[in-house]
Amino acid sequence: MACVTCYAQSSRNARIREIFKPKVVIRIIVCIPTIWFIISLHIPLSITIENGKCSMWAGSIALYHSLYICFIAAILPTSLMAIFSFMAYKNLQRITHNVHPVSNAAQQQDSQRSEKMRLQQRDLQLSTMLCVQVVVYMIFTISYQINTLYNAAVLIIGGQKSAERAAIENFVLFMASSFLLNFYSAASFSDFLTSGASRKELRQVFFLHQILIH
């Protein structure tokens, strides 16, 4: 949704910008948790208890959950993030090319050059942030998706597992789940590392906080 909003707010189409104005974006943010709760409702409904542990790897639900993870958690968000990030970058490029600052004849060339350099730097930072977000999302989620497909395939094939193999699979599942959950904190750090504007704003926040304390 951040990539979609970035595309909409950089669009030359006034109707698209109106749809994603700040008030609407806030409403979308409020609605997203409810929507995701409904989408993933099959998870609590399909969990069973086996050997004293919660499990949902039983029967056809395992294959369904694997396909759900691959599509909902991988293909759909990654594709949408990449597409709208690219479209937002193209919108910003058009805005940069169409900028013609008003100035007198003597200063016009220097002013236009400096303005375009400023806009190009801003576009580069934004496009870098969006691309890094997509890459970070793929890195932190792909292991869980692969592990989910592996578990589904093992259930379909069948056969007995040794204690050592079960321990290894449980460890891999734990690590993959940890990567999946840690993406949400890693996203903030990726913005901080790739955006000078983000770092500058954070320094200003700390500076104001120190002033308020003293």
C-alpha positions, 0 to 999 in steps of 0.5 A: 500500500505504501508503493501504491500510495507513492504512485498515486500521489506522484500521478499527473491524474487528479482523480488518482491523487484524490483517491489516495489523499491523506484521509483516505490513506489513514482509513486504509491503514486502519482497515488493513488489519481487519482485511488480513484477519479475514484473509487468514481466517483459515489458519486458526480454523484448521489448526489441530493438536498432534502429540501435544503441539499445534499443527496444521499440516494435515491432509489437503489443508497443508497444500492449500496453506502452501499455495496461500503462502506462496500467492498471498505472502510472496507472488501478490505483494512482491509483484504489486510492490515492484509494479507500483514502485516502477510506475512511481519512478516513471511518474517522478521522472516525468515531473522532473522533466516538466519542471521549469522554474520561473526566473530572470534570463541571467539566472534561468539556466543555473536555476533550472540546473540546480532544481533538476539536480535536486529533483533527480536526487529526490527521485533517486532516494525514493526509487532506491527506498522502494527497490530496497523494500521489495528486495528486503521483503523477498529476502526475509519471506522466501525461506518461509515460502520454500519451507512451506512448500517443502512440508506440503510436498513431504506430506503428499509423498508420505513416509516416516521421519526419523527423530533427527530429520524432524528436529532439523525440519523444526529448526528450519521452520523456526528460523524461516518464521523468525525471518518472516516476522523480522521483516517488519522491523528490518523495513524501518532500518532499510529506509534509514540506511538508504535515504538521506532524508530519512536520516536527516528527519530522524536526527531532527526528531532526536534533536527536538527530543533533547531540547524538550528534555533540557 
